[in-house]
Amino acid sequence: MVNAGYASVSFFILLSGFVLGYNYNARARAGELDRLRFYEARFTRLYPIYFLSLILAWRMIPREWGAHTHGMFWAGMVLSPLLLQGWIPPIATFLNTPAWTMSAESFYYLLFPWMARWKKPERLAPHLWKMGGVWMLGLIPGTLYCIFNPDNIVRPDRWSYGPWLQALKYTPLPHMASFVFGVLLADLDEIVPRLGQLRLLLGISGFAGIFTLLTLAPKIPYAILHDGLLMPLFGCVILGLAGVNPLSRALGVRPLVFVGQASYCLYLLHFNMWNLIHDSHVLNWLRLNGLDPWISYVLLVALALAALHLVEKPAQQQLRKLMKLWS
């Protein structure tokens, strides 16, 4: 299951579509969504930590220089701060591996104000069919890869490398269905009653289904599991946790919510922070290496919380003040 952790990225993309849809769909349909202010809010929320992740990646620069042609290296150096590196597969993970998702997310955010204006569903069945269609579209890229095997890899897995596999894993378009599914899920959330047992059953079924499929991950084609296959189960989990039931209360306790607020920081900073912790040998100096990797996990969460309160929130406030002055 640990080796199938890559599937959580699809959940992150789907969840971002759901959160935006939950907060903005009704406003967009009423004509009350100011696109410029929406883009400003997304930029001030996400870019400070993204920029910090690039600063923390300074140790990766010599490695990137040795791994790419000079042209690709300079393309990575220019495009990464602009959130555009994800469109070029060889440099999609330039400097900070998880940062490719922000290249994809920035593209989805650009399109979201138009997605949010889609007609509100009046009946459950047609909306479920629409979501099912999006799920099927999301399975097409991985299925085509399995059929044609353009990289000639006998059995692709998370460690495999090939130009077509890189494009499938790290570029925005193959993952767009997950984001759209999340936006549509926000409309479904308005239809399904928050009280009662249905949401609880959906949440438990979603968790159980995800656990089962990830346990069976070695037997499932990697290209299909990587993105798309788990969409309906992710949706069940989100609907379960968005309801009023014992599951949502159990995962909504204050300590988990407190740490969860730093999830974006943890996701975007963990790669370079992990490298920094271990390349500096600080655990050896403190004689804590015997507790690794658990002590590293604790440090990563602590550093993510520090980044949230010392960097993300102050920077967000300052950027919004500046943008108000400019406007």
N, C-alpha and C positions, 0 to 999 in steps of 0.2 A: 504493500500500500504506500509506503514512503516513497518508493520510486515512481509512483503515479501522482505525486504532488503537483506536477505541472498542470493537472486538470483544474486546480484552484484558480489559475489565471482566467480561465473561461468563466468561472463563478464571479470573479472580480469584475470582469467586463459586463456580464449580465446584470450584476447587482448595481453597477453604476447606471445602466439604462433604467432599471427599476426606480432607483432613488430620484433620478431626474424626472422621470415620468410621474412619480408620486407627487413631487413638489411643483411641477410646472405644467402638466398636461391640461388641467382645467383652466389655468390662466391663459395658456396659448389659444385654446379654443374660444375663449372669451375675448381674444384680441388684446389681452393685457400683458403679454410677454414682450418686454423691450429687449430686442436681440443684442443691442450693444451692451446693455447692463448685464445681460446674461453672460456674454463673453467675458466681460470684466470680472464678474463674480467667479467664473471658472478659472480665469488666469490667476487672480489673486489667491484663490484657494489652493491651487495645485503647483504653480510655478516656483514658489520659494523653496520648497523641499526638493523639487526636481533640480533646481539650480545647485542646492547644497549637495545633492548626490553627484553632480558633475565635479564639484570642487573636491569631494572626497575621493574621486576617481583619479587624482593626479598620478598616483603610483601606477596606473594602468597605461599611461601614455607611452612609455617605452615599449611595453608589450604590444600595444596596438601598432606602433611604428614597425615592429618586426613582423607582425602578422598580416599586413596589408601592403599593397602597392602604394607608392607615394601619393598617387591621385586619390585612391580610396581613403587613405589616412586623412588627407586634408579635407576630403568630402565629409568624413566623420566628424572632424573637428569643427567644421562650419555648420553642418546640419544638425548635430546633436543639441546645441543650445536652442535651435529653432524648432525642435520637436519634429523634425522631418527625416531623421535617420532611418526610421522604420520602413520607409518606402523603398529602400535599397537593401536587399537581403544580406549581402556580404558585410554591411556595417550596421545592421539593425540592432545588434547588441553592443555597439561601440561604447567603450568606457564603463558602462553599467548595464549588465545583462537584463535586469527587469525593466529598464527604462524604455524598451521598445513599446511596451504597452501604453505609455503616455503619448508616444507618437500616434498610435492607433486611436486612443481616447480623444486626443485633440481634434482628429478628423471627425469622429462621431459627434463631438460637441458642436462642431461647425454645422453639422446637418440637423442636429436635434431640434432647433426651433421649428423646422418644417415637419419633422416627425410628430412633434407634440400636437400639431394641429389636425392630425388624423381624426376622422369622425369617431365620436364616443360610441362604443358598442351598446346596442339596445337589448340584445339577446345574448345569452351565454353560448349557445351552440355555434353560431357563425364565428364568434370571436375565437373559440377554441380551434375551429378549423383554420382560421387565419394564423394562429400561433403554431399549429401543426405544420402549416405550409412553410413558415419561417424556419422551423426546426429542420424540415426536409432540405431546404435550401442550404442550411448550415452544414448538412452532412455531405453535400456535393463535392466540395474541394477535397476532403479526405478520401472519399470514395473513389474519385477520379485518380488520386495519387496511388491508391491501392491497386486499381485496375491496370494502369499504364506503367507504374513503377519507373518514372523517368530517370531516377538516380541509380537504377540497377542495384539497389541495396536488397540483400536477400531477406532480411527480417528487420525492418527499421525499428529503432527504439529511441529513448530519450538521448542516448549518446551518439546516435548516428549523425552523419553530416552529408549533405548534398545540396546543391543550389536550389533545387525544387523543394526539398524538404525545408530549407531555410525560409523560402518564400511562404510556404504553407504555415510554418510555425510563427513567424515574426512580422509579417506584413499586415496592414490593416484590413484589407478586403476579406480574407478568409474568416476573420473573426467578427465581421460586422453583423452577421445574423444573431450572434449572442447578445449584442447590444440592443438590436431591434426587438428581440424576444423580451428583453427586460423592460423596454418601453411599453410593449403590449401587455406585459404582466402587470404593470401598474394599473392598467384599465381593468384587468381581471380582478385585481385586488379590491376594486370598488364594487364589484358584483357579488363576490363571495362574502357571506356574513362573517363578521369578525368573531362573534360569539358562537358557541356550540362546539360539537365534536369534530366537524369536518376539517377545520384548520389543523387541529391536533393530529388527526389521522394523516393528513397530507404531509405535515412536517415529519412525523415518525416514518412514514413510508418513503419520503425523500431521503432521509438519512440512511435508512436501511438499504435502499436501492443503490445509493452512492457507495456505501461500504461494500456491498456485494460486487458491484462492477469493478471497483478499484482492486478488490481482492483478486478478481479474475483478470486483471489488467494484462498479465503476460499472454493470455489466450485471445485477447481482443486486438485487432489491428491498431497499431499505435496512431496512425494518421487519423483514424476515425475517433478514437478515444480522446485524442489531444484537444479537439475542439468540436463541439456539436452534439455528441452522443448524450451527454449528461444534462442538456438544457432542461428537459421536462422535470427531471429530478431536482435540479437546482431551483426551478420554479416552485416545486412543492415545498422545499425547505423554506424559501422566502415567504411564501403564503402562510406557512405554519408559524413562523416566527413573527409575522406581522399581525397575527391574531391575538385573541385574549384566551390563553390556555396555559396549562402547567408547563409546557415546553418553552413558551416564550417567557414565562416568569422565571424559569430555572436559568435560562441563558441571558436574562435581563437584569441579573443582580449587579449591584453597583461596582464591585471590583472588575467584573468582566466588561462592563460598559466603559469604565475608566480606561482600561487597557485598550479596548476596542477603538476608542477615539484616536489612538496613535497607530491604527492599522495601516493607514496610507504611508506614514513615515516608516514604519517597520518594513513594509513591502518594498519601498523604493530604496531604502538605505541599507537593508540587511546584507546585500552582496558585498559592497565595498567595506562596510563596517566589519563583517566577518573576516575579510582579507586583512584589514588593518589590525584587528585583534591578534590574528595568528601570525602575520608577517612581523609584527613588532615583538613577538614572544613575551608579551606582558604577563601572560598566565604562568609562564616558566619563572619569570622574575618573582612573581607573587606566590610561587609554589602552589598554584591552583590548577595546574594542568591535569592533575588526577581527577578533577571534577568535570573535565570537559567530556562531551559537548554541552552538558547541562548548564554549566556556569556561563558558557558563551551565549546560550539562549536567554538567560537572565540578563546578561549585559546588553544584548541586542534590544530587549524590551525596554530596559532602563534608558538606553540611549535614544530609542525612538520616542519615549515619553519626554525626555529632555528636549529633543528636536521639536516636538509638538509645541511645548510651552515656551521655549526660548528662541525658536526660529520661526516656525510656521505662523503661529497666532500673531506675534508682534509684526512680522513682515507683512502679513495680510492686512493688518490695520493701517500700516504706513502706506502700502500700495493703494489702498482704497482712498486714503486722504489725498494722495497725490493725484489720483484719477479724478477726484471731485474738483480739485483745483484746475486741472487741465480742461475739464468740461465746463 
